[in-house]
Every structure is written in structure tokens, then in C-alpha cells.
Amino acid sequence: MFVIGNFLGALASVIDVILSAYMWVIIGRAIISWINADPYNPIVRFLYEITEPVLARIRRVLPPMGALDFSPMILILAMIFLRSFLVPTLQQLARTLG
């Protein structure tokens, strides 16, 4: 059980870091969309390529709201929920097993 507890603790830490990093990528994507950056810039292309698959799925579910795109905000809220619920739950389970 000790090994499983350590594994779950490490998994919780990795998930927390990934969610945190991706949240900053989403924020960067939103800022880039406000300033109309050069679409041929490699950083801009990277941000769009890494975020568009997830944001497109959210846009399919959301009703159209004119020129406003709420999909980044919905995604950030979902990631905050996962960081507030999933990560502590895995950490607590790891402490229980370890």
C-alpha cells in the first residue's frame, strides 16, 4: 500500500503542475487574441495549436454569444475546480494509503 500511496501523491503533484501550466497557456492565448498578434509568429501558433482542440469542444457546447468568447473562462474555471477537488482528494488518498 505504501507504493500506491506514493504513486498517488506523485500523480497529484504532476496533475497540479500540468493544470497550473496549462492555465497560464490559456491566459496567454486570451491575451494574444485581444492584441491581434501576428498569426505567423511561432509563439502565437504554438499557443493556438495547444489550446484550440480543447477550446473548440467547449465552443460547440456553449451557445453563441456574439463577439464574446467565454470558452477560455469556462476552461479556466474547470481547471480551478480540478485543482481544488481532484488534487487534494488524490493527496488525501495518498496519505491514507501511505
Secondary structure, 3 states (H helix, E strand, C coil): CHHHHHHHHHHHHHHHHHHHHHHHHHHHHHHHHHHCCCCCCHHHHHHHHHHHHHHHHHHHHCCCCCCCCCHHHHHHHHHHHHHHHHHHHHHHHHHHHC
